[in-house]
């Protein structure tokens, strides 16, 4: 089994909505020389997800409708990274906008490609400890969001029961719990 890199021979943009969604059809050469003429790539904007712990150790969660899984679900604060914005800056902005909380104690939990073969954007995950509410939430998003505070153990239970259906949120929960137990 070869472990070499694939080579992009050519790429043709087949769709661009002008808001960050780009689909490309690539011709790629595999390490063994085979060529695939229609390997599609999906480009979406990078985004952040924040696992925020309050001063008393509760996890700041949101209950809101998410159109991807098509249900009202528990989520973590987060959102898209603006053009030329650093991921940590976006995480701080999203936490404040969506929840009214701020923190001075931030840890990166890593950056992850959402789709292993098609790309589909990068999730930047963060842990924010000692979060304090400094203002009412003011997200301006399309979603109607309700703040909830849960013990980390309850969040893990909710994760196991499927209440957190967004992959980046599930990863942030798992990684934050590993980080805080070290």
N, C-alpha and C positions, 0 to 999 in steps of 0.2 A: 504494500500500500504506500503510495507516494504521499509525502507531507509537504510538497512544495506549494507555492502561491499560484493562484489563478492569475492570468494576465488578461486585462481588458483589451481586446483588439479594436473595438469600436463601440460607441454608445450613441443612441439616438433618443432624444427627448420626445416622448409621445404624448405627454400631458403635463401642463403646468397651470395651476389655478391662480397663480399670482399671490397666494397667501401662504406659501410654504410647502404645498403638496406638489411634488414632482415625481413623475414616473418615467423611467428610462428603460429602453430595451438595449441590452448589451450583448455583444458577441464576445464570449470569453474562451480562452484557451486553458485547458486543464494541464497540470504538470505532465501527464502522460501523452500530451499532444492532441487529444480530442478537442474539438471545437463545438461549443454550444452557441447556436446563432440567436436564441431568443430567451436570454436569462434576464428577467425583469428585476429592476431595483426600484424601491419606493423610498423617497426622501421626504421626511417630515421634520419640522423644527425640533430642536432639542428642548428638553423640559426638565423641571426640577420637582422633587418630592421631598417634603420635610416631615420627619418624625420629631415632633416638638414635645419636650417634657416640661411641665410647669414647675415652679419652685417646690410645690408639694408632691411632685412625682407623677402627676396625671398626664396622659397623652392627649394632646389637642387633636380632636377629630372633627370631621364635618359629615353631616348626613345630607345627601343631595342626590338628585337624579343624574345618572351618567348615561349618555346615549349609546356609548359603545356596548356595554352589557345590557342596556335598555331596562334599567331598574333604579330605584332609589336604593342607595348603598352607603356604607361607611367609606370615607375616604380620608386621606391625609391632605394637608394644605400643599399646594403646588400649582405649577402652570408653565407656560411657555417662556423660554428665554428670549428676550428682545434682541434685535440686531445689535451687535457689538457690546452686549451685556455679558459680564462674567457670570458663571453659574452660581457662585456664592451670593453675588449681588442680587440675582434673580430670586434665589431662595429666601433671602431676607425680605425682599419686596413682597413676594407672594405670601409669606407668613403674615406680614403686617397687614396687607390688603385683605386677605381672606378671613383672618381671625382677629386682627388687632393686637397680636402678640409680637414681641421682639425678644431677642436673646443676644447675649454677647459671647456665648460659649457654643461654638460651631465645630462639628467634625464632619468631614467628607466620608461618606460610606461607600463611595466609588461611583464610577461612570460605566454604564452598561448599554450596549447596542440592544435595541428591543427585538429585532428579528435577526437571527443568526445568518441567514442567507440573503435576505432582501434588504437589510439595513433598517429601515423604518424609524430612524431617529435614535437619539441617545438620551437616556435617562440619567440625570445627575442626582444622586441621593444624598441627603444630609440628615444629621442628628443635631438638634438644637436643645441644649440643656438649660434649665433655669429660666424658661420663657415666662415673661410677664406681660399682662394685658396693659396697653398704654392708650388704646383708642377703641372705639367700636369698629367692627369689621366694615370694610368699604370696598368690596371687590369689584363692583361694577360688572361682574360677569353675567352671563345669560342664566346661570344656574341660581336657583333659590337654595341657599345653604343655611344649615342650622348647626351651631357649635355644640359639641358634646365633649365631655371629659371622661376618660376611662382609665382605670388602672392598667398598667402594662400587661398583667395576666389576663385581664378581660379582653384586651385588644388581641392577644394571641388566641384566645378562645374564639373570638369573632372571626379572626383570620381563618382558623380551622373549619369554621362552619360555613365559609363562603361569603361572609358579610362584606369583605373587602375584595371586590372582583377585579380590581385594576392591578396588573402585574407589577408595575413600578412601586405601588403602595405595598403590596405583599413583600416585595424584596426589601424595601426600606424597613418594614416592621421586623423582618427576620434579622437583617443586618444590624439594626439598632439594638435589638435584644442581645445579639452576640457581643456587640461593642460594650454595652453597659454591664454585661456579666464578666468581662475580662478583668 
